[in-house]
Amino acid sequence: MSQADRIFIDMCKDILENGTSTEGEKVRPHWEDGTPAYTIKKFGVVNRYDLSKEFPITTLRRTALKSATDEMLWIWQQKSNNIHDLHSHIWDEWADEDGSIGKAYGYQLSVKHQYKEGMMDQVDRVIYDLKNNPFSRRIMTNIYVHADLHEMNLYPCAYSMTFNVTQKKGEDKLTLNAILNQRSQDVLAANNWNVVQYAVLVHMLARECDMNVGELVHVIADAHIYDRHVDLIKELISREPKEAPTFWLNPEKKHFYDFTRDDVRVDGYDPGPQIPNIPIAI
């Protein structure tokens, strides 16, 4: 069983068995037919993935690696807030007539800030510090900017990354670790998608900075399973997990800004069948 499958199954069982329900409460999300979208939720879920041992893509069903990577690069590399720069339609629901999602996600990472070392955006600041001040405890990004929330078509769910570098005994290279902070997550629709795309980000930044990959720690404040997803989750976690595939990152690319979605793949990936037509709460 892959590490990612074990973590996902244990998390889902914990939510279903020990979570609390929002049924009957005032909730913002709703289904397309207008029905309130209630959840079973757990507060403060923390999952740890050792990227040095395996790539954390689940085998219970397929996670679209290239599409997940494409969205991550749209935010972190292109620093875009326009869906016309994406190769998928996952953001169409929140875009205006021009394709913009407002001052959200990539927009926030594109904003340049004044530092002692000069003007940089948050991504370039991370890369600068990883190369020049790797043991700094201040290497982080934050896109949950309160001053701009009223101009965001969707408040950021995954809103902060904190990077931390360690030196393992017997290794010449440093090790890059990261914490992904998420205020809210639809476990069925988005959990492994987010894990995969930020695992790819750590791999790409480690390549840029000539480091080894270490741990990705995923902190979710509100991890929830929607009422219409419960039976789907139960069926999914009843499946037999398989061995983790091998992650490939194009060895010819050395710099973060050179990578594309076509520079990643997983070899030996044999996931279970996809779940068709998953209802998405709005």
C-alpha positions in Angstrom: 0.0 0.0 0.0 1.3 3.4 -0.9 1.9 6.0 1.8 -0.6 8.4 0.2 -3.3 5.7 0.1 -2.8 4.8 3.8 -3.0 8.4 4.9 -6.1 9.1 2.8 -7.9 6.0 4.0 -7.1 6.7 7.7 -8.1 10.4 7.3 -11.5 9.5 5.7 -12.3 6.9 8.3 -11.5 9.4 11.1 -13.7 12.0 9.6 -16.6 9.6 9.1 -16.3 8.0 12.5 -15.3 10.9 14.7 -16.2 14.0 12.7 -19.1 16.4 13.5 -22.0 17.2 11.2 -23.1 20.7 10.0 -26.6 19.4 9.1 -29.2 21.9 10.0 -26.7 24.7 10.6 -26.3 27.9 8.6 -23.8 27.0 5.8 -22.6 29.0 2.8 -22.1 26.1 0.3 -25.0 24.7 -1.7 -25.6 22.3 -4.5 -26.6 23.2 -8.0 -30.3 22.6 -7.1 -30.1 25.1 -4.3 -30.0 22.5 -1.5 -27.6 23.3 1.4 -24.4 21.4 1.1 -23.8 19.9 4.6 -20.6 18.2 5.7 -19.0 15.9 8.2 -15.9 17.7 9.3 -12.8 17.3 11.4 -10.8 20.3 12.7 -7.0 20.4 12.5 -6.1 17.5 10.3 -2.3 17.1 9.8 -0.9 14.7 7.3 2.8 14.1 6.7 4.3 12.9 3.4 8.0 11.9 3.1 8.8 12.9 -0.5 12.2 11.2 -0.2 10.5 7.8 0.0 7.7 8.1 -2.5 5.6 10.4 -4.5 2.2 10.9 -2.7 -0.3 10.2 -5.4 -3.2 7.9 -4.5 -3.8 4.7 -6.3 -7.4 4.2 -5.2 -8.4 6.3 -8.2 -6.5 8.4 -10.7 -5.3 11.9 -9.8 -4.6 13.9 -12.9 -0.9 14.8 -12.4 -0.5 17.0 -15.4 -3.7 19.0 -14.7 -2.8 19.4 -11.1 0.7 20.5 -12.0 -0.7 22.9 -14.6 -2.9 24.6 -12.0 0.0 24.9 -9.6 2.2 26.5 -12.3 -0.6 28.8 -13.3 -0.6 30.2 -9.7 3.1 29.9 -8.8 5.0 30.3 -12.1 2.7 32.3 -14.3 1.2 34.1 -11.3 -2.0 34.4 -13.3 -5.6 35.0 -12.2 -7.1 34.5 -15.6 -8.6 31.1 -16.6 -7.6 31.6 -20.2 -4.0 30.8 -19.1 -5.1 27.4 -17.8 -5.5 24.2 -19.8 -8.5 23.0 -17.7 -11.9 24.4 -16.8 -11.8 23.9 -13.0 -11.9 27.6 -12.3 -14.6 28.5 -14.8 -17.3 28.7 -12.1 -15.5 31.6 -10.4 -14.3 33.6 -13.4 -15.9 36.8 -14.7 -16.7 37.5 -18.4 -13.0 38.4 -19.0 -11.8 35.2 -17.4 -10.5 36.8 -14.3 -10.9 35.4 -10.8 -10.1 38.8 -9.2 -7.2 39.5 -6.9 -6.9 35.9 -5.9 -4.2 33.2 -6.0 -1.7 34.0 -8.8 -2.4 37.7 -8.5 -1.2 37.8 -5.0 2.0 36.0 -5.8 2.7 38.4 -8.7 2.7 41.5 -6.4 6.2 42.8 -5.8 7.2 43.9 -2.4 10.1 46.0 -1.1 12.8 44.1 0.7 16.3 45.1 1.8 17.6 43.1 -1.2 15.3 44.9 -3.6 11.8 44.5 -5.2 10.6 40.9 -5.4 7.4 38.9 -5.5 6.8 36.2 -3.0 7.9 33.3 -5.2 11.2 35.0 -6.1 11.7 35.8 -2.5 11.4 32.2 -1.6 13.9 31.1 -4.2 16.3 33.9 -3.2 16.2 32.9 0.5 16.5 29.1 -0.3 19.7 29.9 -2.2 21.1 32.6 0.0 19.6 32.1 3.5 18.5 28.4 3.5 18.4 28.1 7.3 16.1 31.2 7.6 12.9 30.5 9.5 11.1 33.2 7.5 10.8 31.5 4.1 7.1 31.6 3.5 4.2 32.8 1.3 0.7 34.1 2.1 -2.0 34.8 -0.3 -4.9 35.4 2.2 -4.7 39.2 2.0 -7.6 40.7 3.9 -7.3 44.0 2.2 -8.1 42.3 -1.1 -10.7 39.7 -0.1 -13.5 41.8 -1.4 -12.0 41.7 -4.9 -11.5 37.9 -4.9 -14.1 35.7 -6.6 -13.1 32.9 -4.2 -11.2 33.2 -1.0 -8.0 31.1 -1.1 -8.4 27.6 0.4 -4.7 26.7 0.2 -3.3 30.0 1.4 0.2 29.6 2.8 3.4 27.7 2.3 6.3 27.6 4.8 9.6 26.2 3.7 12.2 24.8 6.0 15.6 23.5 5.2 17.4 20.7 7.1 20.8 19.0 6.9 20.6 15.3 7.1 23.5 13.4 8.6 25.7 11.9 5.9 24.3 13.9 3.0 26.1 16.7 1.3 23.0 18.3 -0.1 20.5 20.2 2.0 16.9 18.9 2.3 13.9 21.0 1.4 10.7 20.6 3.6 7.5 22.5 3.4 4.2 23.0 5.2 1.0 23.6 3.2 -1.7 25.5 5.2 -5.3 25.1 4.1 -8.3 26.7 5.8 -10.8 24.3 4.2 -10.8 21.3 2.0 -13.4 19.1 0.1 -11.7 15.8 0.8 -13.1 13.8 -2.1 -12.8 16.5 -4.8 -9.5 18.1 -3.8 -7.4 16.3 -1.2 -5.0 14.4 -3.3 -5.1 17.0 -6.0 -3.6 19.5 -3.6 -1.1 17.1 -2.1 0.2 16.1 -5.6 0.5 19.7 -6.9 2.4 21.0 -3.8 4.6 17.8 -3.8 5.5 18.7 -7.4 6.2 22.3 -6.3 8.7 21.1 -3.6 10.4 18.9 -6.2 10.7 21.7 -8.6 12.0 24.2 -6.0 14.5 21.6 -4.7 15.8 21.1 -8.3 16.1 24.9 -8.6 18.1 25.2 -5.4 20.1 21.9 -5.7 18.5 20.3 -2.7 17.0 17.0 -1.9 13.2 16.7 -1.2 12.1 16.0 2.4 8.7 16.2 4.0 5.5 17.9 2.9 3.3 18.5 5.9 -0.4 19.3 5.0 -2.4 21.2 7.7 -6.1 21.4 7.1 -8.2 23.5 9.4 -11.5 22.2 8.2 -11.3 18.8 6.4 -14.8 17.8 5.3 -16.8 15.2 3.4 -19.9 16.6 1.9 -23.2 14.8 2.5 -23.5 13.7 -1.1 -20.0 12.4 -1.1 -20.3 10.0 1.9 -21.2 6.9 0.0 -18.6 7.7 -2.7 -15.9 8.0 -0.1 -17.0 4.7 1.6 -16.7 2.9 -1.7 -13.4 4.6 -2.6 -11.7 3.6 0.7 -13.0 0.0 0.4 -10.8 -0.5 -2.7 -7.5 -2.3 -2.6 -4.6 0.1 -2.7 -1.6 -0.6 -4.9 2.1 0.2 -4.7 3.1 3.8 -5.3 4.4 4.8 -8.7 7.8 6.4 -9.4 7.9 10.2 -10.0 9.8 11.6 -12.9 10.8 15.2 -13.2 12.5 16.2 -16.5 16.3 16.0 -15.6 17.1 18.4 -18.4 15.3 21.2 -16.6 17.1 23.0 -13.7 15.1 26.1 -13.1 11.6 26.6 -11.7 10.5 29.0 -14.4 11.5 26.5 -17.2 9.2 23.7 -16.1 5.9 22.9 -17.8 3.2 20.4 -17.1 4.8 18.1 -19.6 8.0 17.8 -17.4 6.3 15.5 -14.9 5.0 12.0 -15.0 4.5 8.9 -12.8 5.8 5.6 -14.0 4.1 2.4 -13.0 0.9 4.2 -12.1 -2.1 1.8 -12.2 -4.9 3.4 -10.2 -8.4 2.2 -9.6 -11.4 3.5 -11.7 -12.3 7.1 -11.6 -15.5 8.3 -9.9 -17.6 9.9 -12.6 -19.7 13.0 -12.2 -18.7 14.0 -8.6 -21.1 16.7 -7.5 -19.3 19.9 -6.5 -20.7 22.2 -3.9 -20.8 25.9 -4.9 
